[in-house]
Amino acid sequence: MESNMEVIQENSQAVATELLKLMADEFVLYTKTRNAYWNMIDAHFYEREKLFDDHANQLTEIIDSVAKRIRAMEHYAPATLKSFLEITHLTEVSPDQNDSLAYIKELLSDHDSIIIHCKENAHRFISEFKDAAASDFIMVLLEKHENMAWLLRSHLK
């Protein structure tokens, strides 16, 4: 019979693995957001440059919080571009054009993908891994992504 500590440690590793995948998604999204910030050209340059910069800064904070959460669980948060690209759910595709709407559509799609993943994992963290704290943590990230997605969507109207 497994002790509770062995079950907790096994679940902890599974949660940390899922959080590492999320960190990879966040880093890829951060990079794509910086790309939009650096390369976007169009008539709405000033307001959208500020939007992309604000989002990139928020993503930096999210990445840091995910890494710290993994470390608080006594696991490592390896951060290499190669490892991120191997485990991310996102693609590293850039729009064919440098107009802000093309970037917004691509970034919005990525936020929506992360939102779906957060919802799935929030449920799994409780039902499968019995980790309510990790579920609460990911729900906070979900809310941040929903807000960023809403702001992006408002530029498509």
C-alpha positions in Angstrom: 0.0 0.0 0.0 1.3 3.4 -1.0 1.6 6.0 1.8 -0.1 9.3 1.4 3.3 11.0 1.0 4.1 8.8 -2.0 0.8 9.5 -3.6 1.2 13.3 -2.9 4.7 13.2 -4.4 3.5 11.3 -7.5 0.7 13.8 -8.0 3.1 16.7 -7.4 5.3 15.5 -10.2 2.3 15.2 -12.6 1.1 18.7 -11.6 4.6 20.1 -12.1 4.8 18.5 -15.5 1.6 20.2 -16.6 2.7 23.5 -15.2 6.0 23.2 -17.1 3.9 22.7 -20.3 2.0 25.8 -19.4 5.2 27.7 -18.8 6.3 26.7 -22.3 3.0 27.9 -23.8 3.4 31.2 -21.9 7.0 31.7 -23.1 6.1 31.0 -26.7 3.1 33.5 -26.4 5.4 36.0 -24.8 7.9 35.7 -27.7 5.1 36.1 -30.3 3.7 39.1 -28.4 7.2 40.8 -28.3 7.5 40.0 -32.1 4.2 41.8 -32.6 5.4 44.7 -30.5 8.7 45.0 -32.3 7.5 44.5 -35.9 3.9 45.7 -36.2 3.3 48.5 -38.7 -0.1 50.2 -39.4 -2.3 53.2 -38.7 -3.1 52.1 -35.2 0.6 51.8 -34.3 0.7 53.8 -31.0 -2.3 52.2 -29.2 -1.5 48.7 -30.4 2.2 48.9 -29.6 1.1 49.9 -26.1 -1.3 46.9 -26.0 1.4 44.4 -27.1 3.9 45.9 -24.6 1.4 45.7 -21.7 0.6 42.1 -22.6 4.2 41.1 -22.9 4.9 42.5 -19.5 1.9 40.6 -18.0 3.2 37.4 -19.6 6.6 38.0 -18.1 5.0 38.1 -14.7 2.9 35.0 -15.5 6.0 33.0 -16.6 7.8 34.0 -13.4 4.8 33.0 -11.2 4.6 29.6 -13.0 8.3 28.9 -12.5 8.0 29.9 -8.8 5.0 27.7 -8.3 6.9 24.7 -9.8 9.9 25.5 -7.5 7.6 25.9 -4.5 6.5 22.3 -5.2 10.2 21.3 -5.0 10.6 20.6 -8.7 12.8 22.3 -11.2 11.6 24.6 -13.9 14.1 24.1 -16.7 13.9 26.9 -19.2 15.5 26.4 -22.6 14.0 27.4 -25.9 14.5 23.9 -27.2 12.6 22.3 -24.3 9.8 24.9 -24.6 9.3 24.3 -28.3 9.2 20.5 -27.7 6.3 20.7 -25.1 4.3 23.8 -26.1 0.8 23.4 -27.5 1.3 26.6 -29.5 2.9 27.0 -32.9 5.8 29.4 -33.6 4.1 30.7 -36.7 4.1 34.5 -37.4 1.6 36.2 -39.6 2.5 36.8 -43.2 1.9 40.6 -42.7 3.1 43.0 -40.1 -0.2 44.7 -39.6 -1.6 44.7 -36.1 -4.8 42.8 -36.9 -2.9 39.8 -38.2 -0.8 39.8 -35.0 -4.0 40.2 -32.9 -5.7 37.3 -34.5 -2.7 35.0 -34.0 -2.2 36.1 -30.4 -5.9 35.8 -29.7 -5.9 32.2 -31.0 -3.0 31.4 -28.6 -4.7 33.0 -25.6 -7.8 31.0 -26.4 -5.7 27.8 -26.5 -4.2 28.5 -23.2 -7.6 29.3 -21.7 -8.9 25.9 -22.8 -5.8 24.2 -21.3 -6.2 26.1 -18.0 -9.8 25.1 -17.7 -9.0 21.4 -18.4 -6.1 21.4 -16.0 -7.9 23.2 -13.2 -10.4 20.4 -13.3 -7.7 17.7 -13.5 -5.7 19.2 -10.7 -8.6 18.7 -8.3 -10.3 15.5 -9.6 -7.2 13.5 -10.7 -4.3 15.0 -8.6 -6.2 16.2 -5.5 -4.3 19.5 -5.6 -6.8 22.3 -5.0 -4.0 24.9 -4.5 -2.7 24.2 -8.0 -6.2 24.4 -9.4 -6.7 27.8 -7.7 -3.3 29.0 -9.1 -4.2 28.1 -12.6 -7.6 29.7 -12.3 -5.9 33.0 -11.5 -3.9 32.6 -14.7 -7.1 31.7 -16.6 -8.6 35.0 -15.6 -5.6 36.9 -16.7 -5.7 35.2 -20.1 -9.4 35.8 -20.4 -8.8 39.5 -19.8 -6.0 39.7 -22.3 -8.1 37.9 -24.9 -11.0 40.2 -24.3 -8.8 43.2 -24.9 -7.5 41.7 -28.1 -11.0 40.8 -29.3 -12.1 44.4 -28.7 -9.6 45.5 -31.4 -11.3 43.2 -33.9 -14.7 44.8 -33.7 
